[in-house]
Amino acid sequence: MKQYVGIALLIVGVVLLVLGFQEFVAFGSRISRALGGGPSERAWLLMIGGVVCTVLGSMGIFKK
């Protein structure tokens, strides 16, 4: 059962990372960065959430 939760977290983490990267390279985000601002808060939240879920999922799968 614990492995299924780990697999689900890993999948969710990868999806969040992909969505965060897409948000980061989006046209609106490029304009914001060009005008002196940083990437959007949503992009950061998606990428950080993706990393956290991916790490937790990997730990759940590979930990005995």
C-alpha positions in Angstrom: 0.0 0.0 0.0 2.9 2.4 0.9 4.4 1.8 -2.6 1.1 2.9 -4.3 1.2 6.2 -2.4 4.8 6.6 -3.4 4.0 6.0 -7.1 1.1 8.4 -7.0 3.3 11.1 -5.4 6.0 10.5 -8.0 3.5 10.9 -10.8 2.0 14.0 -9.3 5.4 15.5 -8.7 6.5 14.9 -12.3 3.2 16.5 -13.6 3.8 19.5 -11.3 7.3 19.9 -12.5 6.2 19.9 -16.2 3.4 22.4 -15.5 5.8 24.6 -13.6 8.4 24.6 -16.4 5.7 25.4 -18.9 4.5 28.3 -16.8 8.1 29.5 -16.4 8.7 29.6 -20.2 5.3 31.0 -21.0 5.1 34.2 -23.0 3.7 36.3 -20.1 6.4 35.1 -17.8 9.1 35.9 -20.4 7.8 39.5 -20.7 7.7 39.8 -16.9 11.3 38.6 -16.6 12.4 41.0 -19.4 10.9 44.0 -17.6 12.9 43.3 -14.5 10.7 41.0 -12.6 11.3 37.4 -11.8 9.3 34.4 -12.8 5.8 34.2 -11.6 4.9 33.0 -8.2 2.8 30.3 -9.7 5.7 28.9 -11.6 7.8 28.7 -8.5 5.1 27.1 -6.4 4.5 24.5 -9.1 8.2 23.6 -9.4 8.8 23.5 -5.6 5.7 21.4 -5.1 6.9 19.1 -7.9 10.3 18.6 -6.3 8.8 17.9 -2.9 6.3 15.4 -4.3 8.9 13.7 -6.4 11.3 13.3 -3.5 8.6 12.0 -1.2 7.4 9.6 -3.8 10.9 8.3 -4.5 11.4 7.8 -0.8 8.2 6.0 -0.5 9.0 3.6 -3.4 12.6 2.8 -2.6 12.5 2.8 1.2 12.1 -0.6 2.7 
